[in-house]
């Protein structure tokens, strides 16, 4: 660890280290961590019993509101990675070496932790041969981001040269694909739920545009999903100029309102339709998978809210002591926070739910307590010489 002759020298070094950082990206990462925890704090209010359990109409309403607000969290993580890493700034080999240490090593450590402390350890380790630990479902994110890293070197030469109009065409195609979940519902009606070996449900997909029982690679397969957020980060970095607050709000607020309306109303209407307005309402876990369709990361609601959040975060410019001393360390520990947060959040949620508090208070209290606790833990562990960054990333 580097030694400093004086306290002032140390903080001058901190300032120099942060002088070239993208301030808004740090704020967005930290906010995305908070959003992830808000999402998971809402889950006990519609998941439970046989799988899906909503105790009251008020719970359905508050979940619709508080679980729609943060749904762009994962997309924002992808945009941050794209903005900072894409196109590649160094050789493919160096890129993969850096990503392996930063992403895969902490993932393997926390995967083992979850396998040992949650569920049946023997079965958990068997599952790891084929997929993420089902006892810690949030780890799906690591597989997705690793997949994007695999294609970044292939796309980087094009990303270096692409013009604004060409990139807009591809973004337009991607935005159209965010309508596909709704088109499938409209064309196929209520989707049957198929259960895999883990018991985790997946709605069957109505085939569209070249898809069939023998082919899942339809017309828009390669342009849908998280690849769009990779292109979105590239577009903002290359072609979106600094906007005034007036113009930012004029664009961001309608986009966010539209995305929020699609997500919140879609969830609430689905719950009310299935329950018939009679609560408590309980059903199989596959029902919750259908309720969550308006929140899908490859859906229009998340896409619109993601663009709105980017526009708003880009207006943050202040490089003050709070940013340097508090926000930057939390941002740097954000990946580790994502990996480990459910261990604390689950315990906090169970504790808070034992209190006679209104639903929104329970959700927000769980989120804030978990966020603060996980941030302190991750920042402190990351400072351990030699091994801290291997654990936290």
N, C-alpha and C positions, 0 to 999 in steps of 0.2 A: 504494500500500500504506500502511495507516495506521501512523503513527509513535507510539511510546510513550516517555514521558519516562524511565521506569525499567523494569527487568526485572519488578518486582512489578506495575506497572501492566499490563504485557502479559499476565501470567498471571491477573490479576484479570479482564481482559477475556475471556480464554479461559474462565474459570470462569463468568462471566455468560452467555457465549454458549451454554454447555452446560447451564445450570441448568434450562432448560425442555424439554430433549430427553427423548425416551422412551428411557431407558437400555437397556432390554431389546431394543428395536428395533435399536439400534446393535450390540449383541452378536449378535443374530440375523443381521444383514446380514453381519458379518464371518465368522461361522460358515458362512453359506451360501456365501460366496466360497470358503472352505476346502473345503466339501463339493463344490462344482463341480470344483475341481482334483483332489480325491480320485477323483471319478467318471472324469475324463479320464485320470488316472494308471493306472486299471485297464484301460483299453481295449486297450492292446497285448497283454494277456494272454488276450484272446479274439477280437480282430480282427487279421487278417493273412493272409498266403498268398493264397488265392483270394478271401478276404473274411472267412471265419470260421476261426480257428485256435486250438485249445487244446492246449498241449503236454503237459499232464499232468492227472491227476485233482486233484492238489494245487492247480494253477492254477485249475481250475474251482471248487474249494471256496473259495479265497481271494477270487476275484472275486465269488462268490455272497455272501460275508460283507462284504467291504470296498466293494463297489459297491452293496449294498443300504442300508447305513448312511446314505450321504449323499443318497439319491435324492429327498428332499423339498426339496432346495436351491432349485430354481426356484419351487416352490410357496411357499416361505418369502419369496422376493423379492416375489411377488405379494401375499402377506398384508401385508408391510411397506408396500407402496405403498397398499394399501387402507386400512390402519389410519391412515396419515398423510394421505391425500389424499381419501378417500371417506367421505361425500359431499363435493363440492367446497366449498372454503372461500372461493372468489372466483369471478368471472365466468368463463364458458366461454372467452371470448377470452383472458383473462389466463392461465387454466389451460393452454391450448394453446401460448401463447407461451412460458411457463416450461418446459413439457415439451419443446418443440421444441429449445430451446437446451440443455437438460439431457440429452436423450436422442438426438435425431436428428443433431445436429452431430457429437458424438464417434463415433456409429455410422458416419456417412459417411466420416469420416477413417480409421477403422480398417478399414472395408470396402475402401477404396482400398489401404491398406497390405497387407492379405491378398491382394488381387487381384494385386498386383505381386510379392510375395515367395513365394507358394505357387502351385503349379500352372502353368497356361498363362495368362499375363496377358490375351491377346486373348480367349480363350474365357471367362475369368473376367468380364471386363467385359461381354461379350455376355449372360452369365447374369444379371448384375445388372439387366438390363432387365425380367426376369420374377420374379426371386426373390433370395434371399440368395446370397452367394458360397459355392459348394459346397466350395471349399477350406477354408472356415472354417464348418463346420456349426453351431457353437454360436451363430451370429448369428441363428438362427431366433427366439431369445428376443425380440429387439427388435421383430420384426413382431407377435408375440403380445402383448407389453405395450402396443404402440401401438394394437392393436385394442381392448384393454380400456380404454385412455384415451378412445377414440372413444365408447364406450358409457357412460362414467362420467357425463357431463353429462345423458344421457337418464334414467339411473337415480337421480340424486342427489335429486330431489324426493321420490321414493318412499322412498329410504334415510333421509331426514330424519325421516319420519313412521312408518316401519314399526315394529310392535310385536314383542315377543319371540316370541310364539307364531306369528305370521305368518312371521317370518324363519326360525323353526325348521322350519316346514313346507317352505319352499323349500330349506333345507339338507338336510332329509330326502330330498327328491326328488333333489337333487344327489348325495347319498351313494348312493342306489340306482343312479344312472348309473355310479358307479365299479365296479359289478359287470358292466356291459355287455361289457367286453373278455373276461371269462370266459364270459359267456352266449354270446357269438359263437363262442368256441372250442367250447363244449359243443354248440351247435346245428349248427354248420357243419363241425366237425372241423378238421383242420390247414388253416390258411389258405394258399391259393396266394399267391405273392409276385409283385407286378406291378412292373416296373422302368420308371421315368420316363426322360425325356431325359438326366438327369444320371447315370443308372445307379444312383441311390439307390433301394433297395427299399422297398416298402410292402405289408404284408399286405392282401390283398383282404378286405373286410368282409362278413360274412354279414348280409343285410338284416333289420332288426327294426322292428316297430311303425311301419309307414307308409313305411319305406324301400323303394326299388325301383330298378331300373336307371335309371329316369327321374326319381327323386327321392331326394336324400340328406338332405332335411330332415325327419327322422322326429319322433316324439312328443317325444323327450327331447333333440333337437339343441340347443335354445336353453338348456337347463338343465345341460348337461354341460361337462366341461373346466374351463378356468381361471376361468370365471365363478363357480364354486363357491368358489374361494379368495378372490375379491373379496368374496363374501358372508360368508365365514368371518372375514376381517379385520374387517368391519363388526360381526359378532355379538360378537366378543371385545371390541371397543371399547365397544359400547353396553350389553351385557347380562351379561358375565361378571365377577363381582366378584373381589376379591382372595381367593385361596384359601390355606389353610395348606399348609405343606410336606407334611403327612400326606395331605391330600385331593388335593393336586397329584400326588404320587407314586402314590396309589391309582388315579387315573384315567390318568395319563400312561404309567406302566410297562406295564400290560396293553395299552393301545392301541399303543404302540411295539412291544411283543413280537409282537402279532398282525400288524402291518404288516410287521415284519422277517421273520417266519416266511413270510408269503405271498410276499414278494419273493425271499428267499434260497433257500428250498426250491423255489419255482417255477423259478428260473433253473437251479439245480443239477440238478434232475430232468430238465429239458429237455435239457441238455447230455449227461447220462448216457444218456438214452434215445436220442438221435441218434447218439452215439458208440458205443453198445453197451459202454461201459466200456473201449474200446481207444483208447489215446493214443500219439502225437499224433493229433489228429483235425482234419481240414480239410474245409471245405465252402464253398458260395457265401455271399456276404455276406447274402443274404436269410435264411439260417439264423439269423444273429445277430439279425436283426430279430424273429424268432419267439421266440428265447430271451429277449429283452428285454421281452416283453409283460407279465410280472409287475411290471416297473419303470415302466410307463407312468404319466405324470403324471396321466392321467384315470382311474387305477385305484385300487382300494381300498387297496393297500399304501401308496402314497404319501399318500393322504388320511389314513389312520390315523396314520402317522408324523408328518405335518405337524401335526395337532392335538396330538400328544404333545410335539413340539418347542416349539410355542407356549406350552403350559402350563408347560414347564420354563424357557424363556427369560424368561417374565413374572416369575419369582421373583428375577431379578437386579436389584438396587437400588443397589449400591454406586457412588457418584459419587466415586471416588478419583483420585489423580494418574495412575495407569495408564490409567484410562478417559478422562480428559480429554486427556492428552498423546499416547497411543498409539492407543487404540481409536477415538476419534472421527475423527481424520484418516484412518485406514484405512477406517472406515465410509463417510466422505464420498467416498472414492476407489473405493468398491466397484464401481460401475458400470464405471468405466474398467478396473479389474482384470479384471472379467469379459470385457470386450471384447478386451483384449490378452494375456491370460494364456497362450493356446496357443502363442504365439511362443516364449516361454521354456520352457514345460512340455514341448513336443516335443523341444527340444534336451536338456533335463535328463533326460527319459525315455530317450532314446537313449544318453546317457552312462551312466546308472545300469544300464541293461540289459546293458551290456558287462561288468559286474562279476559275480562269482560269489556273489551274495547270495540269500538265501531270497526267495520271491515277496512275502510281506507286507512285508519290509524294503524291497524295491525300490519297491513301491507307495507306502509311507508316506514314504520318503526323497524320492522324486520330488515328492510332494505338499508336504512341508514346505519343501524348497528352493525350489520354484516359488512357493509362497505368499509366503515371505519376500522373495524377489527381486522379484516382481511388486508386492507391497505397497510396498516401498521406492521402486521406479520410479514407481508411480502417485502416491504421496503427494508425491514431489519434483517431478514434472512438474506436478501440480495447483497447486503454489505459484508457478509461473512467472507473473508479472504478465500480465494481459490474455488470454493465450492458453492458460494451463494448464487452466482449467476447460472451455474449448472442446474440448480434446484428451481430457480424462479424464471430464468431466461433473460 
